[in-house]
């Protein structure tokens, strides 16, 4: 999950993808 947070900070777009994958 930490990686998702880091990516989200660098690229908000990736944050959305990470959220979908988390579900």
BAFI-3210 file (N, C-alpha, C; in Angstrom, 3 decimals, decimal comma, padded with zeros to 6 digits):
// residues 23
n [1|2|3|4|5|6|7|8|9|10|11|12|13|14|15|16|17|18|19|20|21|22|23]
n.u [000,851|002,009|003,554|001,584|000,694|002,961|003,263|000,877|001,338|003,278|002,046|-001,156|-002,981|-002,219|-002,990|-005,759|-005,911|-004,585|-006,354|-008,577|-007,459|-006,934|-009,484]
n.v [-001,206|001,167|001,777|002,434|004,837|006,458|006,539|007,769|010,301|011,207|010,894|011,698|010,465|007,770|007,121|006,754|004,383|002,635|002,598|001,338|-001,153|-001,954|-002,440]
n.w [000,000|000,658|-001,549|-003,412|-002,327|-002,602|-005,408|-006,003|-005,053|-006,802|-009,274|-009,808|-011,484|-011,538|-009,036|-009,145|-010,652|-008,946|-006,816|-007,953|-008,431|-005,848|-004,890]
ca.u [000,000|002,924|003,937|000,433|000,680|004,086|002,912|-000,230|001,921|004,020|001,085|-002,532|-003,668|-001,910|-003,751|-007,066|-005,700|-004,236|-007,588|-009,385|-006,779|-007,102|-010,844]
ca.v [000,000|002,324|002,109|003,125|006,213|007,181|006,770|008,737|011,637|011,597|010,976|011,512|009,522|006,407|006,925|006,187|002,986|001,877|002,449|000,295|-002,453|-002,285|-002,990]
ca.w [000,000|000,722|-002,935|-004,014|-001,809|-003,223|-006,814|-006,018|-004,827|-008,008|-010,379|-009,324|-012,382|-011,074|-007,791|-009,503|-011,058|-007,730|-006,034|-008,604|-008,217|-004,425|-004,726]
c.u [000,882|003,290|002,808|000,430|001,767|003,747|001,833|000,315|002,619|003,063|-000,328|-003,276|-003,448|-002,721|-005,096|-006,916|-005,410|-005,500|-008,447|-008,766|-006,975|-008,459|-010,860]
c.v [001,249|002,756|002,880|004,584|007,036|007,516|007,836|010,148|012,119|011,757|010,672|010,495|008,095|006,102|006,277|004,713|002,126|001,609|001,336|-001,073|-002,899|-002,959|-004,421]
c.w [000,000|-000,691|-003,613|-003,586|-002,488|-004,669|-006,902|-005,868|-006,094|-009,185|-009,889|-010,185|-011,905|-009,818|-008,101|-009,861|-009,825|-006,912|-006,640|-008,349|-006,767|-004,213|-005,249]
res [x|x|x|x|x|x|x|x|x|x|x|x|x|x|x|x|x|x|x|x|x|x|x]
***
